[in-house]
Amino acid sequence: MYLTYDDYVTRGGTLSEDVFSYMESKAERKLDYYTHMRVRYLENDGKPIPKEVSDVIYEFIKFLENPTTTDKTIASYSNGIESFTFNQNVDPFVELYNLAREYLDVDLISAAVE
């Protein structure tokens, strides 16, 4: 477990313990996917897990509670006196990957690192 319920509540989390357990497990699976299981290998090898892992799991859970994207990419523009269309078809899980990239070192995220 990358984030305990007590740590979650201390950070301001409001989910019940049962719902938290489900969401934390889901967040872990996503993080394991994005890190190519490197955090899990650290855990299995008895090496310390960086504090940023629990930080990103907390952010993942918050996002999974309300999966909205902040991607405001312009999909089209017209200038018959201005018209913008913003990208509406954004994969919400891109936000999770962006959070992981923001919080974690490249050696945990990059597929090019062995």
Phi and psi restraints in degrees (range 20) as a CNS / XPLOR table:
assign (resid 1 and name C) (resid 2 and name N)
       (resid 2 and name CA) (resid 2 and name C) 1.0 -86.6 20.0 2
assign (resid 2 and name N) (resid 2 and name CA)
       (resid 2 and name C) (resid 3 and name N) 1.0 -19.5 20.0 2
assign (resid 2 and name C) (resid 3 and name N)
       (resid 3 and name CA) (resid 3 and name C) 1.0 -144.2 20.0 2
assign (resid 3 and name N) (resid 3 and name CA)
       (resid 3 and name C) (resid 4 and name N) 1.0 124.7 20.0 2
assign (resid 3 and name C) (resid 4 and name N)
       (resid 4 and name CA) (resid 4 and name C) 1.0 -83.2 20.0 2
assign (resid 4 and name N) (resid 4 and name CA)
       (resid 4 and name C) (resid 5 and name N) 1.0 160.7 20.0 2
assign (resid 4 and name C) (resid 5 and name N)
       (resid 5 and name CA) (resid 5 and name C) 1.0 -62.7 20.0 2
assign (resid 5 and name N) (resid 5 and name CA)
       (resid 5 and name C) (resid 6 and name N) 1.0 -40.9 20.0 2
assign (resid 5 and name C) (resid 6 and name N)
       (resid 6 and name CA) (resid 6 and name C) 1.0 -61.0 20.0 2
assign (resid 6 and name N) (resid 6 and name CA)
       (resid 6 and name C) (resid 7 and name N) 1.0 -43.7 20.0 2
assign (resid 6 and name C) (resid 7 and name N)
       (resid 7 and name CA) (resid 7 and name C) 1.0 -63.7 20.0 2
assign (resid 7 and name N) (resid 7 and name CA)
       (resid 7 and name C) (resid 8 and name N) 1.0 -39.1 20.0 2
assign (resid 7 and name C) (resid 8 and name N)
       (resid 8 and name CA) (resid 8 and name C) 1.0 -60.1 20.0 2
assign (resid 8 and name N) (resid 8 and name CA)
       (resid 8 and name C) (resid 9 and name N) 1.0 -47.8 20.0 2
assign (resid 8 and name C) (resid 9 and name N)
       (resid 9 and name CA) (resid 9 and name C) 1.0 -66.3 20.0 2
assign (resid 9 and name N) (resid 9 and name CA)
       (resid 9 and name C) (resid 10 and name N) 1.0 -40.3 20.0 2
assign (resid 9 and name C) (resid 10 and name N)
       (resid 10 and name CA) (resid 10 and name C) 1.0 -58.7 20.0 2
assign (resid 10 and name N) (resid 10 and name CA)
       (resid 10 and name C) (resid 11 and name N) 1.0 -34.8 20.0 2
assign (resid 10 and name C) (resid 11 and name N)
       (resid 11 and name CA) (resid 11 and name C) 1.0 -79.8 20.0 2
assign (resid 11 and name N) (resid 11 and name CA)
       (resid 11 and name C) (resid 12 and name N) 1.0 -5.6 20.0 2
assign (resid 11 and name C) (resid 12 and name N)
       (resid 12 and name CA) (resid 12 and name C) 1.0 110.9 20.0 2
assign (resid 12 and name N) (resid 12 and name CA)
       (resid 12 and name C) (resid 13 and name N) 1.0 6.5 20.0 2
assign (resid 12 and name C) (resid 13 and name N)
       (resid 13 and name CA) (resid 13 and name C) 1.0 -66.0 20.0 2
assign (resid 13 and name N) (resid 13 and name CA)
       (resid 13 and name C) (resid 14 and name N) 1.0 145.9 20.0 2
assign (resid 13 and name C) (resid 14 and name N)
       (resid 14 and name CA) (resid 14 and name C) 1.0 -121.6 20.0 2
assign (resid 14 and name N) (resid 14 and name CA)
       (resid 14 and name C) (resid 15 and name N) 1.0 2.5 20.0 2
assign (resid 14 and name C) (resid 15 and name N)
       (resid 15 and name CA) (resid 15 and name C) 1.0 -70.9 20.0 2
assign (resid 15 and name N) (resid 15 and name CA)
       (resid 15 and name C) (resid 16 and name N) 1.0 152.9 20.0 2
assign (resid 15 and name C) (resid 16 and name N)
       (resid 16 and name CA) (resid 16 and name C) 1.0 -68.3 20.0 2
assign (resid 16 and name N) (resid 16 and name CA)
       (resid 16 and name C) (resid 17 and name N) 1.0 162.3 20.0 2
assign (resid 16 and name C) (resid 17 and name N)
       (resid 17 and name CA) (resid 17 and name C) 1.0 -62.0 20.0 2
assign (resid 17 and name N) (resid 17 and name CA)
       (resid 17 and name C) (resid 18 and name N) 1.0 -37.9 20.0 2
assign (resid 17 and name C) (resid 18 and name N)
       (resid 18 and name CA) (resid 18 and name C) 1.0 -64.2 20.0 2
assign (resid 18 and name N) (resid 18 and name CA)
       (resid 18 and name C) (resid 19 and name N) 1.0 -47.7 20.0 2
assign (resid 18 and name C) (resid 19 and name N)
       (resid 19 and name CA) (resid 19 and name C) 1.0 -66.4 20.0 2
assign (resid 19 and name N) (resid 19 and name CA)
       (resid 19 and name C) (resid 20 and name N) 1.0 -40.2 20.0 2
assign (resid 19 and name C) (resid 20 and name N)
       (resid 20 and name CA) (resid 20 and name C) 1.0 -57.5 20.0 2
assign (resid 20 and name N) (resid 20 and name CA)
       (resid 20 and name C) (resid 21 and name N) 1.0 -46.0 20.0 2
assign (resid 20 and name C) (resid 21 and name N)
       (resid 21 and name CA) (resid 21 and name C) 1.0 -57.6 20.0 2
assign (resid 21 and name N) (resid 21 and name CA)
       (resid 21 and name C) (resid 22 and name N) 1.0 -43.0 20.0 2
assign (resid 21 and name C) (resid 22 and name N)
       (resid 22 and name CA) (resid 22 and name C) 1.0 -65.0 20.0 2
assign (resid 22 and name N) (resid 22 and name CA)
       (resid 22 and name C) (resid 23 and name N) 1.0 -47.3 20.0 2
assign (resid 22 and name C) (resid 23 and name N)
       (resid 23 and name CA) (resid 23 and name C) 1.0 -68.0 20.0 2
assign (resid 23 and name N) (resid 23 and name CA)
       (resid 23 and name C) (resid 24 and name N) 1.0 -37.6 20.0 2
assign (resid 23 and name C) (resid 24 and name N)
       (resid 24 and name CA) (resid 24 and name C) 1.0 -65.1 20.0 2
assign (resid 24 and name N) (resid 24 and name CA)
       (resid 24 and name C) (resid 25 and name N) 1.0 -41.1 20.0 2
assign (resid 24 and name C) (resid 25 and name N)
       (resid 25 and name CA) (resid 25 and name C) 1.0 -63.3 20.0 2
assign (resid 25 and name N) (resid 25 and name CA)
       (resid 25 and name C) (resid 26 and name N) 1.0 -42.6 20.0 2
assign (resid 25 and name C) (resid 26 and name N)
       (resid 26 and name CA) (resid 26 and name C) 1.0 -63.6 20.0 2
assign (resid 26 and name N) (resid 26 and name CA)
       (resid 26 and name C) (resid 27 and name N) 1.0 -43.3 20.0 2
assign (resid 26 and name C) (resid 27 and name N)
       (resid 27 and name CA) (resid 27 and name C) 1.0 -63.7 20.0 2
assign (resid 27 and name N) (resid 27 and name CA)
       (resid 27 and name C) (resid 28 and name N) 1.0 -40.4 20.0 2
assign (resid 27 and name C) (resid 28 and name N)
       (resid 28 and name CA) (resid 28 and name C) 1.0 -61.0 20.0 2
assign (resid 28 and name N) (resid 28 and name CA)
       (resid 28 and name C) (resid 29 and name N) 1.0 -44.0 20.0 2
assign (resid 28 and name C) (resid 29 and name N)
       (resid 29 and name CA) (resid 29 and name C) 1.0 -61.0 20.0 2
assign (resid 29 and name N) (resid 29 and name CA)
       (resid 29 and name C) (resid 30 and name N) 1.0 -41.7 20.0 2
assign (resid 29 and name C) (resid 30 and name N)
       (resid 30 and name CA) (resid 30 and name C) 1.0 -64.4 20.0 2
assign (resid 30 and name N) (resid 30 and name CA)
       (resid 30 and name C) (resid 31 and name N) 1.0 -44.9 20.0 2
assign (resid 30 and name C) (resid 31 and name N)
       (resid 31 and name CA) (resid 31 and name C) 1.0 -65.3 20.0 2
assign (resid 31 and name N) (resid 31 and name CA)
       (resid 31 and name C) (resid 32 and name N) 1.0 -40.6 20.0 2
assign (resid 31 and name C) (resid 32 and name N)
       (resid 32 and name CA) (resid 32 and name C) 1.0 -60.1 20.0 2
assign (resid 32 and name N) (resid 32 and name CA)
       (resid 32 and name C) (resid 33 and name N) 1.0 -38.7 20.0 2
assign (resid 32 and name C) (resid 33 and name N)
       (resid 33 and name CA) (resid 33 and name C) 1.0 -64.7 20.0 2
assign (resid 33 and name N) (resid 33 and name CA)
       (resid 33 and name C) (resid 34 and name N) 1.0 -47.6 20.0 2
assign (resid 33 and name C) (resid 34 and name N)
       (resid 34 and name CA) (resid 34 and name C) 1.0 -68.6 20.0 2
assign (resid 34 and name N) (resid 34 and name CA)
       (resid 34 and name C) (resid 35 and name N) 1.0 -27.7 20.0 2
assign (resid 34 and name C) (resid 35 and name N)
       (resid 35 and name CA) (resid 35 and name C) 1.0 -99.7 20.0 2
assign (resid 35 and name N) (resid 35 and name CA)
       (resid 35 and name C) (resid 36 and name N) 1.0 7.9 20.0 2
assign (resid 35 and name C) (resid 36 and name N)
       (resid 36 and name CA) (resid 36 and name C) 1.0 56.6 20.0 2
assign (resid 36 and name N) (resid 36 and name CA)
       (resid 36 and name C) (resid 37 and name N) 1.0 37.6 20.0 2
assign (resid 36 and name C) (resid 37 and name N)
       (resid 37 and name CA) (resid 37 and name C) 1.0 67.2 20.0 2
assign (resid 37 and name N) (resid 37 and name CA)
       (resid 37 and name C) (resid 38 and name N) 1.0 12.1 20.0 2
assign (resid 37 and name C) (resid 38 and name N)
       (resid 38 and name CA) (resid 38 and name C) 1.0 -64.5 20.0 2
assign (resid 38 and name N) (resid 38 and name CA)
       (resid 38 and name C) (resid 39 and name N) 1.0 -36.8 20.0 2
assign (resid 38 and name C) (resid 39 and name N)
       (resid 39 and name CA) (resid 39 and name C) 1.0 -67.6 20.0 2
assign (resid 39 and name N) (resid 39 and name CA)
       (resid 39 and name C) (resid 40 and name N) 1.0 -41.4 20.0 2
assign (resid 39 and name C) (resid 40 and name N)
       (resid 40 and name CA) (resid 40 and name C) 1.0 -61.1 20.0 2
assign (resid 40 and name N) (resid 40 and name CA)
       (resid 40 and name C) (resid 41 and name N) 1.0 -40.7 20.0 2
assign (resid 40 and name C) (resid 41 and name N)
       (resid 41 and name CA) (resid 41 and name C) 1.0 -64.9 20.0 2
assign (resid 41 and name N) (resid 41 and name CA)
       (resid 41 and name C) (resid 42 and name N) 1.0 -39.0 20.0 2
assign (resid 41 and name C) (resid 42 and name N)
       (resid 42 and name CA) (resid 42 and name C) 1.0 -58.2 20.0 2
assign (resid 42 and name N) (resid 42 and name CA)
       (resid 42 and name C) (resid 43 and name N) 1.0 -47.0 20.0 2
assign (resid 42 and name C) (resid 43 and name N)
       (resid 43 and name CA) (resid 43 and name C) 1.0 -61.5 20.0 2
assign (resid 43 and name N) (resid 43 and name CA)
       (resid 43 and name C) (resid 44 and name N) 1.0 -45.5 20.0 2
assign (resid 43 and name C) (resid 44 and name N)
       (resid 44 and name CA) (resid 44 and name C) 1.0 -67.2 20.0 2
assign (resid 44 and name N) (resid 44 and name CA)
       (resid 44 and name C) (resid 45 and name N) 1.0 -30.8 20.0 2
assign (resid 44 and name C) (resid 45 and name N)
       (resid 45 and name CA) (resid 45 and name C) 1.0 -85.6 20.0 2
assign (resid 45 and name N) (resid 45 and name CA)
       (resid 45 and name C) (resid 46 and name N) 1.0 0.5 20.0 2
assign (resid 45 and name C) (resid 46 and name N)
       (resid 46 and name CA) (resid 46 and name C) 1.0 75.1 20.0 2
assign (resid 46 and name N) (resid 46 and name CA)
       (resid 46 and name C) (resid 47 and name N) 1.0 15.5 20.0 2
assign (resid 46 and name C) (resid 47 and name N)
       (resid 47 and name CA) (resid 47 and name C) 1.0 -86.0 20.0 2
assign (resid 47 and name N) (resid 47 and name CA)
       (resid 47 and name C) (resid 48 and name N) 1.0 153.9 20.0 2
assign (resid 47 and name C) (resid 48 and name N)
       (resid 48 and name CA) (resid 48 and name C) 1.0 -66.7 20.0 2
assign (resid 48 and name N) (resid 48 and name CA)
       (resid 48 and name C) (resid 49 and name N) 1.0 139.8 20.0 2
assign (resid 48 and name C) (resid 49 and name N)
       (resid 49 and name CA) (resid 49 and name C) 1.0 -92.1 20.0 2
assign (resid 49 and name N) (resid 49 and name CA)
       (resid 49 and name C) (resid 50 and name N) 1.0 128.2 20.0 2
assign (resid 49 and name C) (resid 50 and name N)
       (resid 50 and name CA) (resid 50 and name C) 1.0 -57.4 20.0 2
assign (resid 50 and name N) (resid 50 and name CA)
       (resid 50 and name C) (resid 51 and name N) 1.0 144.2 20.0 2
assign (resid 50 and name C) (resid 51 and name N)
       (resid 51 and name CA) (resid 51 and name C) 1.0 -56.7 20.0 2
assign (resid 51 and name N) (resid 51 and name CA)
       (resid 51 and name C) (resid 52 and name N) 1.0 -31.0 20.0 2
assign (resid 51 and name C) (resid 52 and name N)
       (resid 52 and name CA) (resid 52 and name C) 1.0 -60.3 20.0 2
assign (resid 52 and name N) (resid 52 and name CA)
       (resid 52 and name C) (resid 53 and name N) 1.0 -23.9 20.0 2
assign (resid 52 and name C) (resid 53 and name N)
       (resid 53 and name CA) (resid 53 and name C) 1.0 -64.5 20.0 2
assign (resid 53 and name N) (resid 53 and name CA)
       (resid 53 and name C) (resid 54 and name N) 1.0 -46.6 20.0 2
assign (resid 53 and name C) (resid 54 and name N)
       (resid 54 and name CA) (resid 54 and name C) 1.0 -66.6 20.0 2
assign (resid 54 and name N) (resid 54 and name CA)
       (resid 54 and name C) (resid 55 and name N) 1.0 -33.4 20.0 2
assign (resid 54 and name C) (resid 55 and name N)
       (resid 55 and name CA) (resid 55 and name C) 1.0 -61.8 20.0 2
assign (resid 55 and name N) (resid 55 and name CA)
       (resid 55 and name C) (resid 56 and name N) 1.0 -47.3 20.0 2
assign (resid 55 and name C) (resid 56 and name N)
       (resid 56 and name CA) (resid 56 and name C) 1.0 -70.5 20.0 2
assign (resid 56 and name N) (resid 56 and name CA)
       (resid 56 and name C) (resid 57 and name N) 1.0 -33.9 20.0 2
assign (resid 56 and name C) (resid 57 and name N)
       (resid 57 and name CA) (resid 57 and name C) 1.0 -63.4 20.0 2
assign (resid 57 and name N) (resid 57 and name CA)
       (resid 57 and name C) (resid 58 and name N) 1.0 -41.8 20.0 2
assign (resid 57 and name C) (resid 58 and name N)
       (resid 58 and name CA) (resid 58 and name C) 1.0 -59.0 20.0 2
assign (resid 58 and name N) (resid 58 and name CA)
       (resid 58 and name C) (resid 59 and name N) 1.0 -44.9 20.0 2
assign (resid 58 and name C) (resid 59 and name N)
       (resid 59 and name CA) (resid 59 and name C) 1.0 -65.2 20.0 2
assign (resid 59 and name N) (resid 59 and name CA)
       (resid 59 and name C) (resid 60 and name N) 1.0 -38.7 20.0 2
assign (resid 59 and name C) (resid 60 and name N)
       (resid 60 and name CA) (resid 60 and name C) 1.0 -59.7 20.0 2
assign (resid 60 and name N) (resid 60 and name CA)
       (resid 60 and name C) (resid 61 and name N) 1.0 -46.0 20.0 2
assign (resid 60 and name C) (resid 61 and name N)
       (resid 61 and name CA) (resid 61 and name C) 1.0 -62.4 20.0 2
assign (resid 61 and name N) (resid 61 and name CA)
       (resid 61 and name C) (resid 62 and name N) 1.0 -44.7 20.0 2
assign (resid 61 and name C) (resid 62 and name N)
       (resid 62 and name CA) (resid 62 and name C) 1.0 -58.1 20.0 2
assign (resid 62 and name N) (resid 62 and name CA)
       (resid 62 and name C) (resid 63 and name N) 1.0 -42.9 20.0 2
assign (resid 62 and name C) (resid 63 and name N)
       (resid 63 and name CA) (resid 63 and name C) 1.0 -66.5 20.0 2
assign (resid 63 and name N) (resid 63 and name CA)
       (resid 63 and name C) (resid 64 and name N) 1.0 -43.5 20.0 2
assign (resid 63 and name C) (resid 64 and name N)
       (resid 64 and name CA) (resid 64 and name C) 1.0 -65.0 20.0 2
assign (resid 64 and name N) (resid 64 and name CA)
       (resid 64 and name C) (resid 65 and name N) 1.0 -26.0 20.0 2
assign (resid 64 and name C) (resid 65 and name N)
       (resid 65 and name CA) (resid 65 and name C) 1.0 -66.8 20.0 2
assign (resid 65 and name N) (resid 65 and name CA)
       (resid 65 and name C) (resid 66 and name N) 1.0 -35.4 20.0 2
assign (resid 65 and name C) (resid 66 and name N)
       (resid 66 and name CA) (resid 66 and name C) 1.0 -144.1 20.0 2
assign (resid 66 and name N) (resid 66 and name CA)
       (resid 66 and name C) (resid 67 and name N) 1.0 80.6 20.0 2
assign (resid 66 and name C) (resid 67 and name N)
       (resid 67 and name CA) (resid 67 and name C) 1.0 -75.2 20.0 2
assign (resid 67 and name N) (resid 67 and name CA)
       (resid 67 and name C) (resid 68 and name N) 1.0 87.4 20.0 2
assign (resid 67 and name C) (resid 68 and name N)
       (resid 68 and name CA) (resid 68 and name C) 1.0 -117.6 20.0 2
assign (resid 68 and name N) (resid 68 and name CA)
       (resid 68 and name C) (resid 69 and name N) 1.0 143.8 20.0 2
assign (resid 68 and name C) (resid 69 and name N)
       (resid 69 and name CA) (resid 69 and name C) 1.0 -96.0 20.0 2
assign (resid 69 and name N) (resid 69 and name CA)
       (resid 69 and name C) (resid 70 and name N) 1.0 148.7 20.0 2
assign (resid 69 and name C) (resid 70 and name N)
       (resid 70 and name CA) (resid 70 and name C) 1.0 -104.1 20.0 2
assign (resid 70 and name N) (resid 70 and name CA)
       (resid 70 and name C) (resid 71 and name N) 1.0 9.1 20.0 2
assign (resid 70 and name C) (resid 71 and name N)
       (resid 71 and name CA) (resid 71 and name C) 1.0 -71.5 20.0 2
assign (resid 71 and name N) (resid 71 and name CA)
       (resid 71 and name C) (resid 72 and name N) 1.0 116.3 20.0 2
assign (resid 71 and name C) (resid 72 and name N)
       (resid 72 and name CA) (resid 72 and name C) 1.0 -114.7 20.0 2
assign (resid 72 and name N) (resid 72 and name CA)
       (resid 72 and name C) (resid 73 and name N) 1.0 36.1 20.0 2
assign (resid 72 and name C) (resid 73 and name N)
       (resid 73 and name CA) (resid 73 and name C) 1.0 -63.5 20.0 2
assign (resid 73 and name N) (resid 73 and name CA)
       (resid 73 and name C) (resid 74 and name N) 1.0 134.9 20.0 2
assign (resid 73 and name C) (resid 74 and name N)
       (resid 74 and name CA) (resid 74 and name C) 1.0 -77.9 20.0 2
assign (resid 74 and name N) (resid 74 and name CA)
       (resid 74 and name C) (resid 75 and name N) 1.0 122.9 20.0 2
assign (resid 74 and name C) (resid 75 and name N)
       (resid 75 and name CA) (resid 75 and name C) 1.0 -88.0 20.0 2
assign (resid 75 and name N) (resid 75 and name CA)
       (resid 75 and name C) (resid 76 and name N) 1.0 -32.7 20.0 2
assign (resid 75 and name C) (resid 76 and name N)
       (resid 76 and name CA) (resid 76 and name C) 1.0 -154.9 20.0 2
assign (resid 76 and name N) (resid 76 and name CA)
       (resid 76 and name C) (resid 77 and name N) 1.0 159.3 20.0 2
assign (resid 76 and name C) (resid 77 and name N)
       (resid 77 and name CA) (resid 77 and name C) 1.0 -144.2 20.0 2
assign (resid 77 and name N) (resid 77 and name CA)
       (resid 77 and name C) (resid 78 and name N) 1.0 141.1 20.0 2
assign (resid 77 and name C) (resid 78 and name N)
       (resid 78 and name CA) (resid 78 and name C) 1.0 -132.7 20.0 2
assign (resid 78 and name N) (resid 78 and name CA)
       (resid 78 and name C) (resid 79 and name N) 1.0 147.5 20.0 2
assign (resid 78 and name C) (resid 79 and name N)
       (resid 79 and name CA) (resid 79 and name C) 1.0 -127.3 20.0 2
assign (resid 79 and name N) (resid 79 and name CA)
       (resid 79 and name C) (resid 80 and name N) 1.0 62.6 20.0 2
assign (resid 79 and name C) (resid 80 and name N)
       (resid 80 and name CA) (resid 80 and name C) 1.0 -103.6 20.0 2
assign (resid 80 and name N) (resid 80 and name CA)
       (resid 80 and name C) (resid 81 and name N) 1.0 45.9 20.0 2
assign (resid 80 and name C) (resid 81 and name N)
       (resid 81 and name CA) (resid 81 and name C) 1.0 79.6 20.0 2
assign (resid 81 and name N) (resid 81 and name CA)
       (resid 81 and name C) (resid 82 and name N) 1.0 70.7 20.0 2
assign (resid 81 and name C) (resid 82 and name N)
       (resid 82 and name CA) (resid 82 and name C) 1.0 50.8 20.0 2
assign (resid 82 and name N) (resid 82 and name CA)
       (resid 82 and name C) (resid 83 and name N) 1.0 128.0 20.0 2
assign (resid 82 and name C) (resid 83 and name N)
       (resid 83 and name CA) (resid 83 and name C) 1.0 -157.6 20.0 2
assign (resid 83 and name N) (resid 83 and name CA)
       (resid 83 and name C) (resid 84 and name N) 1.0 126.7 20.0 2
assign (resid 83 and name C) (resid 84 and name N)
       (resid 84 and name CA) (resid 84 and name C) 1.0 -119.5 20.0 2
assign (resid 84 and name N) (resid 84 and name CA)
       (resid 84 and name C) (resid 85 and name N) 1.0 144.9 20.0 2
assign (resid 84 and name C) (resid 85 and name N)
       (resid 85 and name CA) (resid 85 and name C) 1.0 -126.4 20.0 2
assign (resid 85 and name N) (resid 85 and name CA)
       (resid 85 and name C) (resid 86 and name N) 1.0 127.9 20.0 2
assign (resid 85 and name C) (resid 86 and name N)
       (resid 86 and name CA) (resid 86 and name C) 1.0 -98.7 20.0 2
assign (resid 86 and name N) (resid 86 and name CA)
       (resid 86 and name C) (resid 87 and name N) 1.0 150.6 20.0 2
assign (resid 86 and name C) (resid 87 and name N)
       (resid 87 and name CA) (resid 87 and name C) 1.0 -60.8 20.0 2
assign (resid 87 and name N) (resid 87 and name CA)
       (resid 87 and name C) (resid 88 and name N) 1.0 117.9 20.0 2
assign (resid 87 and name C) (resid 88 and name N)
       (resid 88 and name CA) (resid 88 and name C) 1.0 -101.5 20.0 2
assign (resid 88 and name N) (resid 88 and name CA)
       (resid 88 and name C) (resid 89 and name N) 1.0 -16.0 20.0 2
assign (resid 88 and name C) (resid 89 and name N)
       (resid 89 and name CA) (resid 89 and name C) 1.0 -105.3 20.0 2
assign (resid 89 and name N) (resid 89 and name CA)
       (resid 89 and name C) (resid 90 and name N) 1.0 56.9 20.0 2
assign (resid 89 and name C) (resid 90 and name N)
       (resid 90 and name CA) (resid 90 and name C) 1.0 -95.4 20.0 2
assign (resid 90 and name N) (resid 90 and name CA)
       (resid 90 and name C) (resid 91 and name N) 1.0 132.1 20.0 2
assign (resid 90 and name C) (resid 91 and name N)
       (resid 91 and name CA) (resid 91 and name C) 1.0 -66.7 20.0 2
assign (resid 91 and name N) (resid 91 and name CA)
       (resid 91 and name C) (resid 92 and name N) 1.0 118.3 20.0 2
assign (resid 91 and name C) (resid 92 and name N)
       (resid 92 and name CA) (resid 92 and name C) 1.0 -62.7 20.0 2
assign (resid 92 and name N) (resid 92 and name CA)
       (resid 92 and name C) (resid 93 and name N) 1.0 -24.0 20.0 2
assign (resid 92 and name C) (resid 93 and name N)
       (resid 93 and name CA) (resid 93 and name C) 1.0 -74.0 20.0 2
assign (resid 93 and name N) (resid 93 and name CA)
       (resid 93 and name C) (resid 94 and name N) 1.0 -11.4 20.0 2
assign (resid 93 and name C) (resid 94 and name N)
       (resid 94 and name CA) (resid 94 and name C) 1.0 -61.9 20.0 2
assign (resid 94 and name N) (resid 94 and name CA)
       (resid 94 and name C) (resid 95 and name N) 1.0 -35.1 20.0 2
assign (resid 94 and name C) (resid 95 and name N)
       (resid 95 and name CA) (resid 95 and name C) 1.0 -61.5 20.0 2
assign (resid 95 and name N) (resid 95 and name CA)
       (resid 95 and name C) (resid 96 and name N) 1.0 -39.9 20.0 2
assign (resid 95 and name C) (resid 96 and name N)
       (resid 96 and name CA) (resid 96 and name C) 1.0 -63.3 20.0 2
assign (resid 96 and name N) (resid 96 and name CA)
       (resid 96 and name C) (resid 97 and name N) 1.0 -45.2 20.0 2
assign (resid 96 and name C) (resid 97 and name N)
       (resid 97 and name CA) (resid 97 and name C) 1.0 -61.6 20.0 2
assign (resid 97 and name N) (resid 97 and name CA)
       (resid 97 and name C) (resid 98 and name N) 1.0 -40.9 20.0 2
assign (resid 97 and name C) (resid 98 and name N)
       (resid 98 and name CA) (resid 98 and name C) 1.0 -62.8 20.0 2
assign (resid 98 and name N) (resid 98 and name CA)
       (resid 98 and name C) (resid 99 and name N) 1.0 -38.4 20.0 2
assign (resid 98 and name C) (resid 99 and name N)
       (resid 99 and name CA) (resid 99 and name C) 1.0 -63.7 20.0 2
assign (resid 99 and name N) (resid 99 and name CA)
       (resid 99 and name C) (resid 100 and name N) 1.0 -43.9 20.0 2
assign (resid 99 and name C) (resid 100 and name N)
       (resid 100 and name CA) (resid 100 and name C) 1.0 -61.0 20.0 2
assign (resid 100 and name N) (resid 100 and name CA)
       (resid 100 and name C) (resid 101 and name N) 1.0 -43.2 20.0 2
assign (resid 100 and name C) (resid 101 and name N)
       (resid 101 and name CA) (resid 101 and name C) 1.0 -63.8 20.0 2
assign (resid 101 and name N) (resid 101 and name CA)
       (resid 101 and name C) (resid 102 and name N) 1.0 -36.6 20.0 2
assign (resid 101 and name C) (resid 102 and name N)
       (resid 102 and name CA) (resid 102 and name C) 1.0 -68.9 20.0 2
assign (resid 102 and name N) (resid 102 and name CA)
       (resid 102 and name C) (resid 103 and name N) 1.0 -40.2 20.0 2
assign (resid 102 and name C) (resid 103 and name N)
       (resid 103 and name CA) (resid 103 and name C) 1.0 -88.5 20.0 2
assign (resid 103 and name N) (resid 103 and name CA)
       (resid 103 and name C) (resid 104 and name N) 1.0 -32.9 20.0 2
assign (resid 103 and name C) (resid 104 and name N)
       (resid 104 and name CA) (resid 104 and name C) 1.0 -104.5 20.0 2
assign (resid 104 and name N) (resid 104 and name CA)
       (resid 104 and name C) (resid 105 and name N) 1.0 153.0 20.0 2
assign (resid 104 and name C) (resid 105 and name N)
       (resid 105 and name CA) (resid 105 and name C) 1.0 -64.6 20.0 2
assign (resid 105 and name N) (resid 105 and name CA)
       (resid 105 and name C) (resid 106 and name N) 1.0 152.3 20.0 2
assign (resid 105 and name C) (resid 106 and name N)
       (resid 106 and name CA) (resid 106 and name C) 1.0 -61.0 20.0 2
assign (resid 106 and name N) (resid 106 and name CA)
       (resid 106 and name C) (resid 107 and name N) 1.0 -29.9 20.0 2
assign (resid 106 and name C) (resid 107 and name N)
       (resid 107 and name CA) (resid 107 and name C) 1.0 -68.8 20.0 2
assign (resid 107 and name N) (resid 107 and name CA)
       (resid 107 and name C) (resid 108 and name N) 1.0 -15.1 20.0 2
assign (resid 107 and name C) (resid 108 and name N)
       (resid 108 and name CA) (resid 108 and name C) 1.0 -92.0 20.0 2
assign (resid 108 and name N) (resid 108 and name CA)
       (resid 108 and name C) (resid 109 and name N) 1.0 -26.3 20.0 2
assign (resid 108 and name C) (resid 109 and name N)
       (resid 109 and name CA) (resid 109 and name C) 1.0 -98.2 20.0 2
assign (resid 109 and name N) (resid 109 and name CA)
       (resid 109 and name C) (resid 110 and name N) 1.0 -42.2 20.0 2
assign (resid 109 and name C) (resid 110 and name N)
       (resid 110 and name CA) (resid 110 and name C) 1.0 -68.1 20.0 2
assign (resid 110 and name N) (resid 110 and name CA)
       (resid 110 and name C) (resid 111 and name N) 1.0 134.3 20.0 2
assign (resid 110 and name C) (resid 111 and name N)
       (resid 111 and name CA) (resid 111 and name C) 1.0 -73.2 20.0 2
assign (resid 111 and name N) (resid 111 and name CA)
       (resid 111 and name C) (resid 112 and name N) 1.0 -15.7 20.0 2
assign (resid 111 and name C) (resid 112 and name N)
       (resid 112 and name CA) (resid 112 and name C) 1.0 -83.3 20.0 2
assign (resid 112 and name N) (resid 112 and name CA)
       (resid 112 and name C) (resid 113 and name N) 1.0 -10.4 20.0 2
assign (resid 112 and name C) (resid 113 and name N)
       (resid 113 and name CA) (resid 113 and name C) 1.0 -95.7 20.0 2
assign (resid 113 and name N) (resid 113 and name CA)
       (resid 113 and name C) (resid 114 and name N) 1.0 134.8 20.0 2
